[in-house]
Amino acid sequence: MKPHDRDFDDLLSEALSREEAEVFRRLGKPSVFHLVTDTFRGTMRWLNILGYAVTIVVFGLGIVCLVGLLGTDRPPMMLRWGLGFGTCVLTVMALKVWFWMEMQRHSLLREIKRVELQVAHLGAQLRDARLVPGPHADESGRGPS
């Protein structure tokens, strides 16, 4: 079987040691619910909470505009209610796209951290094998003798 025919995660798990594979298995792939709740953590937490609150308010306002649009028969009022409804729909859509980009950012950061962990393990293995300069496991911080 050619490598491109298999899932990359399967190839990666085969290449990892048993200990590293266990770490990556525990990290796992987050669910959509976990990605959504991750947007309410971190440095942009308050901005995300504000955006979510605005989304709920604008959605409610959109419902009011839709009811007003369907409840009138005068063209000028239909135009006003319709413009209000269209504006609310576009605003909710823009905020939803923004939240999906935030979830994508969190997912990407998680993958970058996994790569950093893998590089750290590789660096430790290279130092232990004395293939790169640096402190080795058997020296335990002692100075040169």
DSSP file (Angstrom, degrees, kcal/mol; ACC not computed):
  #  RESIDUE AA STRUCTURE BP1 BP2  ACC     N-H-->O    O-->H-N    N-H-->O    O-->H-N    TCO  KAPPA ALPHA  PHI   PSI    X-CA   Y-CA   Z-CA
    1    1 A M              0   0    0      0, 0.0     5,-0.0     0, 0.0     0, 0.0   0.000 360.0 360.0 360.0 134.9    0.0    0.0    0.0
    2    2 A K    >   -     0   0    0      1,-0.1     3,-1.6     2,-0.0     4,-0.5  -0.458 360.0-118.5 -76.1 149.2    1.3    3.4   -0.9
    3    3 A P  G >  S+     0   0    0      0, 0.0     3,-1.1     0, 0.0     8,-0.1   0.837 112.5  57.3 -58.9 -33.7    1.8    6.0    1.9
    4    4 A H  G 3  S+     0   0    0      1,-0.2     4,-0.1     4,-0.0    -2,-0.0   0.634  98.1  62.8 -75.4  -9.7   -0.7    8.4    0.4
    5    5 A D  G <  S+     0   0    0     -3,-1.6    -1,-0.2     2,-0.1     2,-0.2   0.636  97.9  68.1 -84.2 -14.8   -3.4    5.7    0.4
    6    6 A R  S <  S-     0   0    0     -3,-1.1     2,-0.2    -4,-0.5     3,-0.0  -0.655  96.3 -92.3-105.3 160.8   -3.3    5.5    4.2
    7    7 A D     >  -     0   0    0     -2,-0.2     4,-1.7     1,-0.1     3,-0.5  -0.495  29.4-133.4 -69.8 136.3   -4.3    8.0    6.9
    8    8 A F  H  > S+     0   0    0      1,-0.2     4,-2.5     2,-0.2     5,-0.2   0.862 105.3  58.2 -60.8 -37.3   -1.4   10.2    8.0
    9    9 A D  H  > S+     0   0    0      1,-0.2     4,-2.4     2,-0.2    -1,-0.2   0.869 104.2  51.9 -62.5 -35.8   -2.3    9.6   11.7
   10   10 A D  H  > S+     0   0    0     -3,-0.5     4,-1.7     2,-0.2    -1,-0.2   0.916 110.4  47.9 -65.4 -42.7   -1.8    5.9   11.2
   11   11 A L  H  X S+     0   0    0     -4,-1.7     4,-1.5     1,-0.2    -2,-0.2   0.901 112.1  50.1 -63.2 -40.5    1.6    6.4    9.6
   12   12 A L  H  X S+     0   0    0     -4,-2.5     4,-1.3     1,-0.2     3,-0.2   0.923 108.6  50.9 -65.1 -44.4    2.6    8.7   12.5
   13   13 A S  H  < S+     0   0    0     -4,-2.4    -1,-0.2     1,-0.2    -2,-0.2   0.838 108.9  52.4 -65.6 -31.2    1.5    6.3   15.2
   14   14 A E  H  < S+     0   0    0     -4,-1.7    -1,-0.2     1,-0.2    -2,-0.2   0.841 109.5  49.5 -69.7 -32.4    3.5    3.5   13.6
   15   15 A A  H  < S+     0   0    0     -4,-1.5    -2,-0.2    -3,-0.2    -1,-0.2   0.699  98.2  85.3 -80.3 -19.2    6.6    5.7   13.5
   16   16 A L  S  < S-     0   0    0     -4,-1.3     2,-0.0    -5,-0.1    -3,-0.0  -0.425  83.9-109.6 -82.8 156.2    6.3    6.7   17.2
   17   17 A S     >  -     0   0    0     -2,-0.1     4,-2.7     1,-0.1     5,-0.2  -0.303  38.3-101.0 -72.1 169.2    7.6    4.8   20.1
   18   18 A R  H  > S+     0   0    0      1,-0.2     4,-1.9     2,-0.2     5,-0.1   0.902 123.1  48.9 -60.8 -42.0    5.1    3.1   22.4
   19   19 A E  H  > S+     0   0    0      2,-0.2     4,-1.8     1,-0.2    -1,-0.2   0.922 113.7  45.4 -64.9 -44.9    5.4    5.9   25.0
   20   20 A E  H  > S+     0   0    0      1,-0.2     4,-2.4     2,-0.2    -2,-0.2   0.884 110.6  53.7 -67.4 -38.3    5.0    8.7   22.5
   21   21 A A  H  X S+     0   0    0     -4,-2.7     4,-2.1     1,-0.2    -1,-0.2   0.879 107.4  52.1 -63.4 -37.1    2.1    6.9   20.8
   22   22 A E  H  X S+     0   0    0     -4,-1.9     4,-2.2    -5,-0.2    -1,-0.2   0.903 108.7  50.3 -65.3 -40.9    0.4    6.7   24.2
   23   23 A V  H  X S+     0   0    0     -4,-1.8     4,-1.9     1,-0.2    -2,-0.2   0.939 113.1  45.3 -61.9 -47.1    0.8   10.4   24.8
   24   24 A F  H  X S+     0   0    0     -4,-2.4     4,-2.1     1,-0.2    -1,-0.2   0.832 110.5  54.2 -68.1 -31.6   -0.6   11.3   21.4
   25   25 A R  H  < S+     0   0    0     -4,-2.1    -1,-0.2     2,-0.2    -2,-0.2   0.899 108.4  49.5 -67.0 -39.6   -3.5    8.8   21.9
   26   26 A R  H  < S+     0   0    0     -4,-2.2    -2,-0.2     1,-0.2    -1,-0.2   0.864 109.0  52.3 -66.9 -35.7   -4.4   10.6   25.2
   27   27 A L  H  < S+     0   0    0     -4,-1.9    -2,-0.2    -5,-0.2    -1,-0.2   0.927  90.6 162.1 -65.4 -43.2   -4.3   13.9   23.5
   28   28 A G     <  -     0   0    0     -4,-2.1    -2,-0.1    -5,-0.1    -3,-0.1   0.160  48.3 -58.0  57.6-174.1   -6.7   12.6   20.8
   29   29 A K        -     0   0    0     -4,-0.1    -1,-0.1     1,-0.0     2,-0.1  -0.918  57.1-124.3-104.9 128.1   -8.8   14.7   18.5
   30   30 A P        -     0   0    0      0, 0.0     2,-0.1     0, 0.0    -2,-0.0  -0.351  21.0-119.7 -73.0 151.3  -11.2   17.1   20.2
   31   31 A S     >  -     0   0    0      1,-0.1     4,-2.1    -2,-0.1     5,-0.2  -0.321  29.4-104.6 -78.5 169.5  -14.9   17.0   19.5
   32   32 A V  H  > S+     0   0    0      1,-0.2     4,-2.4     2,-0.2     5,-0.2   0.895 123.5  55.0 -62.9 -39.4  -16.8   20.0   18.0
   33   33 A F  H  > S+     0   0    0      1,-0.2     4,-2.4     2,-0.2    -1,-0.2   0.909 107.8  49.1 -59.5 -41.9  -18.2   20.7   21.5
   34   34 A H  H  > S+     0   0    0      1,-0.2     4,-1.7     2,-0.2    -1,-0.2   0.894 110.3  50.8 -65.5 -39.6  -14.7   20.8   22.9
   35   35 A L  H  X S+     0   0    0     -4,-2.1     4,-0.8     2,-0.2    -2,-0.2   0.891 110.2  50.1 -64.6 -38.8  -13.6   23.2   20.2
   36   36 A V  H >< S+     0   0    0     -4,-2.4     3,-0.9     1,-0.2     4,-0.4   0.933 111.3  47.4 -65.5 -45.2  -16.5   25.5   20.9
   37   37 A T  H >< S+     0   0    0     -4,-2.4     3,-1.1     1,-0.2    -1,-0.2   0.801 103.4  63.9 -68.4 -26.2  -15.8   25.6   24.6
   38   38 A D  H >< S+     0   0    0     -4,-1.7     3,-1.6     1,-0.2    -1,-0.2   0.789  91.0  65.6 -65.1 -26.6  -12.1   26.3   23.9
   39   39 A T  T << S+     0   0    0     -3,-0.9    -1,-0.2    -4,-0.8     9,-0.2   0.726  95.8  57.8 -68.7 -18.3  -13.1   29.6   22.3
   40   40 A F  T <  S+     0   0    0     -3,-1.1     2,-0.3    -4,-0.4    -1,-0.3   0.174 101.2  69.4 -96.4  17.4  -14.2   30.8   25.7
   41   41 A R  S <  S+     0   0    0     -3,-1.6     3,-0.4     3,-0.0     2,-0.1  -0.878  80.6  32.1-124.2 160.5  -10.8   30.2   27.2
   42   42 A G  S >  S-     0   0    0     -2,-0.3     3,-1.1     1,-0.2    -3,-0.0  -0.465 106.5 -34.2  96.0-164.3   -7.6   32.0   26.7
   43   43 A T  T 3  S+     0   0    0      1,-0.3     3,-0.3    -2,-0.1    -1,-0.2   0.769 133.6  47.1 -72.9 -28.0   -6.6   35.5   25.9
   44   44 A M  T 3> S+     0   0    0     -3,-0.4     4,-2.2     1,-0.2    -1,-0.3   0.084  75.8 118.4-101.4  23.7   -9.6   36.4   23.7
   45   45 A R  H <> S+     0   0    0     -3,-1.1     4,-2.4     1,-0.2     5,-0.2   0.916  75.0  45.7 -56.3 -50.3  -12.2   35.0   26.1
   46   46 A W  H  > S+     0   0    0     -3,-0.3     4,-2.4     1,-0.2    -1,-0.2   0.865 112.0  51.4 -68.2 -35.5  -14.0   38.2   26.8
   47   47 A L  H  > S+     0   0    0      2,-0.2     4,-2.4     1,-0.2    -1,-0.2   0.894 111.4  48.1 -66.7 -38.7  -14.2   39.2   23.1
   48   48 A N  H  X S+     0   0    0     -4,-2.2     4,-2.3     2,-0.2    -2,-0.2   0.892 111.4  49.7 -68.1 -39.9  -15.6   35.7   22.3
   49   49 A I  H  X S+     0   0    0     -4,-2.4     4,-2.4     2,-0.2    -2,-0.2   0.924 112.3  48.2 -63.8 -43.7  -18.2   36.0   25.1
   50   50 A L  H  X S+     0   0    0     -4,-2.4     4,-2.6     1,-0.2    -2,-0.2   0.919 111.6  50.0 -62.1 -44.0  -19.2   39.5   23.8
   51   51 A G  H  X S+     0   0    0     -4,-2.4     4,-2.1     1,-0.2    -1,-0.2   0.883 110.8  49.2 -61.9 -39.1  -19.4   38.2   20.2
   52   52 A Y  H  X S+     0   0    0     -4,-2.3     4,-2.0     2,-0.2    -1,-0.2   0.910 111.6  48.9 -67.3 -41.8  -21.6   35.3   21.3
   53   53 A A  H  X S+     0   0    0     -4,-2.4     4,-2.3     1,-0.2    -2,-0.2   0.908 111.4  49.7 -63.5 -42.1  -23.9   37.6   23.3
   54   54 A V  H  X S+     0   0    0     -4,-2.6     4,-2.9     1,-0.2     5,-0.3   0.892 108.0  54.8 -63.4 -38.9  -24.1   39.9   20.3
   55   55 A T  H  X S+     0   0    0     -4,-2.1     4,-2.2     1,-0.2    -2,-0.2   0.921 109.5  46.4 -60.1 -44.1  -25.0   37.0   18.1
   56   56 A I  H  X S+     0   0    0     -4,-2.0     4,-2.2     2,-0.2    -2,-0.2   0.919 114.5  47.0 -65.4 -43.8  -27.9   36.0   20.3
   57   57 A V  H  X S+     0   0    0     -4,-2.3     4,-2.4     2,-0.2    -2,-0.2   0.930 114.2  46.3 -64.6 -45.7  -29.2   39.5   20.5
   58   58 A V  H  X S+     0   0    0     -4,-2.9     4,-2.2     2,-0.2    -1,-0.2   0.864 110.6  53.7 -67.2 -35.3  -28.9   40.1   16.8
   59   59 A F  H  X S+     0   0    0     -4,-2.2     4,-1.9    -5,-0.3    -1,-0.2   0.935 110.0  47.4 -62.7 -45.1  -30.6   36.7   16.1
   60   60 A G  H  X S+     0   0    0     -4,-2.2     4,-2.1     1,-0.2    -2,-0.2   0.907 111.4  50.6 -61.1 -42.7  -33.5   37.7   18.4
   61   61 A L  H  X S+     0   0    0     -4,-2.4     4,-2.4     1,-0.2    -1,-0.2   0.866 107.4  54.6 -63.0 -36.4  -33.7   41.1   16.6
   62   62 A G  H  X S+     0   0    0     -4,-2.2     4,-2.3     2,-0.2    -1,-0.2   0.877 106.2  51.3 -63.7 -38.6  -33.8   39.2   13.3
   63   63 A I  H  X S+     0   0    0     -4,-1.9     4,-2.5     2,-0.2    -2,-0.2   0.917 109.9  49.9 -64.2 -42.7  -36.7   37.1   14.4
   64   64 A V  H  X S+     0   0    0     -4,-2.1     4,-2.4     1,-0.2    -2,-0.2   0.919 111.2  49.0 -61.0 -43.7  -38.6   40.3   15.4
   65   65 A C  H  X S+     0   0    0     -4,-2.4     4,-2.5     2,-0.2    -1,-0.2   0.884 110.3  51.1 -64.1 -38.5  -37.8   41.8   12.0
   66   66 A L  H  X S+     0   0    0     -4,-2.3     4,-2.5     2,-0.2    -2,-0.2   0.917 110.5  48.1 -65.5 -43.0  -39.1   38.7   10.3
   67   67 A V  H  X S+     0   0    0     -4,-2.5     4,-1.3     1,-0.2    -2,-0.2   0.914 113.2  48.6 -62.9 -42.1  -42.3   38.7   12.2
   68   68 A G  H  < S+     0   0    0     -4,-2.4     4,-0.5     2,-0.2    -2,-0.2   0.890 111.0  50.8 -64.2 -38.7  -42.7   42.4   11.4
   69   69 A L  H >< S+     0   0    0     -4,-2.5     3,-0.8     1,-0.2    -2,-0.2   0.914 113.8  43.3 -64.0 -43.7  -42.0   41.7    7.7
   70   70 A L  H 3< S+     0   0    0     -4,-2.5    -1,-0.2     1,-0.2    -2,-0.2   0.682 111.1  57.3 -76.5 -16.6  -44.6   38.9    7.5
   71   71 A G  T 3< S+     0   0    0     -4,-1.3     2,-0.3    -5,-0.2    -1,-0.2   0.447  96.4  71.2 -95.5  -0.6  -47.2   40.9    9.5
   72   72 A T    <   -     0   0    0     -3,-0.8     0, 0.0    -4,-0.5     0, 0.0  -0.828  48.2-171.2-117.6 156.2  -47.4   44.0    7.3
   73   73 A D        +     0   0    0     -2,-0.3    -1,-0.1     5,-0.0    -4,-0.0   0.349  59.1 101.6-122.3   2.7  -48.9   44.6    3.9
   74   74 A R     >  -     0   0    0      1,-0.1     4,-2.4     2,-0.0     3,-0.3  -0.793  67.9-139.7 -90.7 126.6  -47.6   48.1    3.2
   75   75 A P  H  > S+     0   0    0      0, 0.0     4,-2.4     0, 0.0     5,-0.2   0.852  98.8  52.6 -56.6 -41.7  -44.5   48.1    0.8
   76   76 A P  H  > S+     0   0    0      0, 0.0     4,-2.0     0, 0.0     5,-0.1   0.922 113.8  43.9 -62.6 -39.4  -42.5   50.8    2.7
   77   77 A M  H  > S+     0   0    0     -3,-0.3     4,-2.8     2,-0.2     5,-0.3   0.873 111.1  54.4 -71.0 -35.7  -42.9   49.0    6.0
   78   78 A M  H  X S+     0   0    0     -4,-2.4     4,-2.5     1,-0.2    -1,-0.2   0.905 108.5  50.2 -61.6 -40.2  -42.1   45.7    4.2
   79   79 A L  H  X S+     0   0    0     -4,-2.4     4,-2.6     2,-0.2    -2,-0.2   0.917 111.9  46.9 -64.3 -43.7  -38.9   47.3    2.9
   80   80 A R  H  X S+     0   0    0     -4,-2.0     4,-2.3     2,-0.2    -2,-0.2   0.948 115.8  43.9 -64.3 -48.8  -37.8   48.5    6.3
   81   81 A W  H  X S+     0   0    0     -4,-2.8     4,-2.6     1,-0.2   -12,-0.2   0.894 114.2  51.6 -63.5 -38.6  -38.5   45.2    8.0
   82   82 A G  H  X S+     0   0    0     -4,-2.5     4,-2.8    -5,-0.3    -2,-0.2   0.899 109.6  48.6 -65.6 -41.1  -36.8   43.3    5.2
   83   83 A L  H  X S+     0   0    0     -4,-2.6     4,-2.5     2,-0.2    -1,-0.2   0.900 112.4  49.3 -65.6 -39.3  -33.7   45.5    5.4
   84   84 A G  H  X S+     0   0    0     -4,-2.3     4,-2.2    -5,-0.2    -2,-0.2   0.922 112.7  47.2 -63.1 -43.6  -33.6   45.0    9.2
   85   85 A F  H  X S+     0   0    0     -4,-2.6     4,-2.5     2,-0.2    -2,-0.2   0.922 112.6  49.0 -64.7 -43.9  -34.0   41.2    8.7
   86   86 A G  H  X S+     0   0    0     -4,-2.8     4,-2.5     1,-0.2    -2,-0.2   0.899 110.8  50.4 -62.6 -41.5  -31.3   41.1    6.0
   87   87 A T  H  X S+     0   0    0     -4,-2.5     4,-2.3     2,-0.2    -1,-0.2   0.914 111.4  48.6 -62.8 -42.4  -28.9   43.1    8.1
   88   88 A C  H  X S+     0   0    0     -4,-2.2     4,-2.6     2,-0.2     5,-0.2   0.911 110.9  50.2 -64.5 -41.8  -29.5   40.8   11.1
   89   89 A V  H  X S+     0   0    0     -4,-2.5     4,-2.4     1,-0.2    -2,-0.2   0.934 112.2  47.1 -62.6 -45.6  -28.9   37.7    8.9
   90   90 A L  H  X S+     0   0    0     -4,-2.5     4,-2.4     2,-0.2    -1,-0.2   0.886 112.3  50.3 -64.2 -38.3  -25.7   39.1    7.5
   91   91 A T  H  X S+     0   0    0     -4,-2.3     4,-2.4     2,-0.2    -2,-0.2   0.930 111.5  47.2 -65.7 -45.2  -24.4   40.0   11.0
   92   92 A V  H  X S+     0   0    0     -4,-2.6     4,-2.2     1,-0.2    -2,-0.2   0.914 112.6  50.3 -63.1 -41.6  -25.2   36.6   12.4
   93   93 A M  H  X S+     0   0    0     -4,-2.4     4,-2.4    -5,-0.2    -2,-0.2   0.919 110.2  49.6 -62.7 -43.2  -23.5   34.9    9.5
   94   94 A A  H  X S+     0   0    0     -4,-2.4     4,-2.1     1,-0.2    -2,-0.2   0.907 112.0  48.1 -62.9 -41.9  -20.4   37.1    9.9
   95   95 A L  H  X S+     0   0    0     -4,-2.4     4,-2.2     2,-0.2    -1,-0.2   0.869 110.3  51.9 -67.9 -35.3  -20.2   36.3   13.6
   96   96 A K  H  X S+     0   0    0     -4,-2.2     4,-2.3     2,-0.2    -2,-0.2   0.910 108.9  50.1 -66.5 -41.5  -20.6   32.6   12.9
   97   97 A V  H  X S+     0   0    0     -4,-2.4     4,-2.1     1,-0.2    -2,-0.2   0.911 109.6  52.3 -61.2 -40.7  -17.7   32.7   10.4
   98   98 A W  H  X S+     0   0    0     -4,-2.1     4,-2.0     1,-0.2    -2,-0.2   0.909 109.2  49.0 -62.5 -42.1  -15.6   34.5   12.9
   99   99 A F  H  X S+     0   0    0     -4,-2.2     4,-2.4     2,-0.2    -1,-0.2   0.888 109.3  52.0 -65.8 -38.1  -16.3   31.8   15.5
  100  100 A W  H  X S+     0   0    0     -4,-2.3     4,-2.1     1,-0.2    -1,-0.2   0.883 109.3  50.4 -65.3 -36.4  -15.5   29.0   13.1
  101  101 A M  H  X S+     0   0    0     -4,-2.1     4,-2.3     2,-0.2    -1,-0.2   0.877 109.1  51.8 -67.6 -36.2  -12.2   30.8   12.4
  102  102 A E  H  X S+     0   0    0     -4,-2.0     4,-2.3     2,-0.2    -2,-0.2   0.916 109.8  48.7 -63.8 -42.9  -11.5   31.0   16.1
  103  103 A M  H  X S+     0   0    0     -4,-2.4     4,-2.2     1,-0.2    -2,-0.2   0.891 111.0  50.7 -64.2 -38.0  -12.2   27.2   16.4
  104  104 A Q  H  X S+     0   0    0     -4,-2.1     4,-2.6     2,-0.2    -1,-0.2   0.892 108.5  52.5 -64.7 -39.3   -9.8   26.6   13.5
  105  105 A R  H  X S+     0   0    0     -4,-2.3     4,-2.5     2,-0.2    -2,-0.2   0.920 110.2  47.5 -62.8 -43.9   -7.2   28.8   15.2
  106  106 A H  H  X S+     0   0    0     -4,-2.3     4,-2.0     2,-0.2    -1,-0.2   0.896 112.3  49.8 -64.8 -39.3   -7.5   26.7   18.4
  107  107 A S  H  X S+     0   0    0     -4,-2.2     4,-1.9     2,-0.2    -2,-0.2   0.909 111.4  48.8 -64.7 -42.0   -7.3   23.5   16.5
  108  108 A L  H  X S+     0   0    0     -4,-2.6     4,-2.3     1,-0.2    -2,-0.2   0.898 109.6  51.7 -65.6 -41.2   -4.2   24.7   14.6
  109  109 A L  H  X S+     0   0    0     -4,-2.5     4,-2.3     1,-0.2    -1,-0.2   0.886 107.7  53.4 -62.3 -38.0   -2.5   25.8   17.9
  110  110 A R  H  X S+     0   0    0     -4,-2.0     4,-1.8     1,-0.2    -1,-0.2   0.917 110.0  47.2 -62.1 -43.1   -3.2   22.3   19.3
  111  111 A E  H  X S+     0   0    0     -4,-1.9     4,-2.0     2,-0.2    -2,-0.2   0.883 110.1  52.6 -67.1 -37.8   -1.5   20.7   16.3
  112  112 A I  H  X S+     0   0    0     -4,-2.3     4,-2.5     1,-0.2    -1,-0.2   0.905 108.3  51.1 -63.6 -40.5    1.5   23.1   16.6
  113  113 A K  H  X S+     0   0    0     -4,-2.3     4,-2.3     1,-0.2    -1,-0.2   0.871 107.4  53.4 -64.8 -35.7    1.9   22.1   20.2
  114  114 A R  H  X S+     0   0    0     -4,-1.8     4,-2.1     2,-0.2    -1,-0.2   0.906 109.6  48.0 -63.9 -40.0    1.8   18.5   19.2
  115  115 A V  H  X S+     0   0    0     -4,-2.0     4,-2.6     2,-0.2    -2,-0.2   0.907 110.0  52.3 -66.0 -41.2    4.6   19.1   16.7
  116  116 A E  H  X S+     0   0    0     -4,-2.5     4,-2.4     1,-0.2    -2,-0.2   0.906 109.1  50.2 -60.1 -41.2    6.6   21.0   19.4
  117  117 A L  H  X S+     0   0    0     -4,-2.3     4,-2.2     2,-0.2    -1,-0.2   0.911 110.6  49.3 -62.7 -42.2    6.2   18.0   21.7
  118  118 A Q  H  X S+     0   0    0     -4,-2.1     4,-2.3     2,-0.2    -2,-0.2   0.901 111.1  49.3 -64.4 -41.1    7.5   15.7   19.0
  119  119 A V  H  X S+     0   0    0     -4,-2.6     4,-2.8     2,-0.2    -2,-0.2   0.889 109.7  52.2 -65.5 -38.9   10.5   18.0   18.3
  120  120 A A  H  X S+     0   0    0     -4,-2.4     4,-2.2     2,-0.2    -2,-0.2   0.914 110.4  48.0 -63.5 -41.8   11.3   18.1   22.1
  121  121 A H  H  X S+     0   0    0     -4,-2.2     4,-2.2     2,-0.2    -2,-0.2   0.918 112.4  49.0 -63.5 -42.4   11.2   14.3   22.2
  122  122 A L  H  X S+     0   0    0     -4,-2.3     4,-2.4     1,-0.2    -2,-0.2   0.909 110.5  50.9 -63.5 -42.2   13.4   14.0   19.2
  123  123 A G  H  X S+     0   0    0     -4,-2.8     4,-2.4     1,-0.2    -1,-0.2   0.899 109.9  49.8 -62.1 -40.6   15.9   16.5   20.7
  124  124 A A  H  X S+     0   0    0     -4,-2.2     4,-2.4     2,-0.2    -1,-0.2   0.902 111.0  49.2 -65.4 -40.3   16.0   14.6   23.9
  125  125 A Q  H  X S+     0   0    0     -4,-2.2     4,-1.8     2,-0.2    -2,-0.2   0.903 111.9  48.6 -65.7 -40.4   16.7   11.3   22.0
  126  126 A L  H  <>S+     0   0    0     -4,-2.4     5,-2.8     2,-0.2     6,-0.7   0.895 112.3  48.5 -66.8 -39.5   19.4   13.0   20.0
  127  127 A R  H ><5S+     0   0    0     -4,-2.4     3,-1.3     3,-0.2    -2,-0.2   0.912 110.7  50.9 -66.2 -41.1   21.1   14.5   23.1
  128  128 A D  H 3<5S+     0   0    0     -4,-2.4    -1,-0.2     1,-0.3    -2,-0.2   0.846 110.8  48.5 -64.1 -33.0   20.9   11.1   24.8
  129  129 A A  T 3<5S-     0   0    0     -4,-1.8    -1,-0.3    -5,-0.2    -2,-0.2   0.429 113.4-123.9 -84.5   0.8   22.6    9.5   21.8
  130  130 A R  T < 5S+     0   0    0     -3,-1.3    -3,-0.2    -4,-0.2    -2,-0.1   0.844  74.1 128.1  58.6  38.0   25.2   12.3   21.9
  131  131 A L  S   <S+     0   0    0     -5,-2.8    -4,-0.2    -6,-0.1    -5,-0.1   0.605  71.1  35.6 -94.1 -15.2   24.4   13.3   18.3
  132  132 A V  S    S-     0   0    0     -6,-0.7    -1,-0.1    -9,-0.1    -2,-0.1  -0.965  93.0-102.4-133.6 152.0   23.9   16.9   19.2
  133  133 A P  S    S+     0   0    0      0, 0.0    -2,-0.1     0, 0.0    -6,-0.1  -0.368  70.8  84.8 -71.0 154.5   25.7   19.1   21.8
  134  134 A G  S    S-     0   0    0     -7,-0.1     2,-0.1    -2,-0.1    -2,-0.1  -0.755  83.5 -36.5 140.8 174.7   23.9   19.9   25.1
  135  135 A P        -     0   0    0      0, 0.0     2,-0.3     0, 0.0    -8,-0.0  -0.418  58.5-147.1 -66.9 138.6   23.3   18.4   28.5
  136  136 A H    >>  -     0   0    0     -2,-0.1     3,-1.1     1,-0.1     4,-0.9  -0.703  21.2-113.8-106.3 159.2   23.0   14.6   28.5
  137  137 A A  T 34 S+     0   0    0     -2,-0.3     3,-0.3     1,-0.3    -1,-0.1   0.834 114.2  51.3 -62.3 -35.3   20.8   12.5   30.8
  138  138 A D  T 34 S+     0   0    0      1,-0.2    -1,-0.3   -10,-0.1   -10,-0.0   0.623 101.1  62.2 -81.6 -11.2   23.8   10.8   32.5
  139  139 A E  T X4 S-     0   0    0     -3,-1.1     3,-1.8     2,-0.0    -1,-0.2   0.789  79.1-164.6 -83.6 -27.7   25.6   14.1   33.3
  140  140 A S  T 3<  -     0   0    0     -4,-0.9    -3,-0.1    -3,-0.3    -2,-0.1   0.820  67.8 -52.6  45.7  45.3   22.8   15.4   35.6
  141  141 A G  T 3  S+     0   0    0     -5,-0.3    -1,-0.3     1,-0.2     2,-0.2   0.529  93.1 147.9  79.9   8.1   24.0   19.0   35.6
  142  142 A R    <   -     0   0    0     -3,-1.8    -1,-0.2     1,-0.1     3,-0.1  -0.490  44.5-123.7 -76.2 146.9   27.6   18.4   36.7
  143  143 A G        -     0   0    0      1,-0.2    -1,-0.1    -2,-0.2     2,-0.1  -0.220  45.0 -68.0 -77.7 174.8   30.2   20.7   35.4
  144  144 A P              0   0    0      0, 0.0    -1,-0.2     0, 0.0     0, 0.0  -0.385 360.0 360.0 -66.2 144.3   33.3   19.6   33.4
  145  145 A S              0   0    0     -3,-0.1    -2,-0.0    -2,-0.1    -3,-0.0   0.407 360.0 360.0 -97.5 360.0   35.8   17.5   35.4
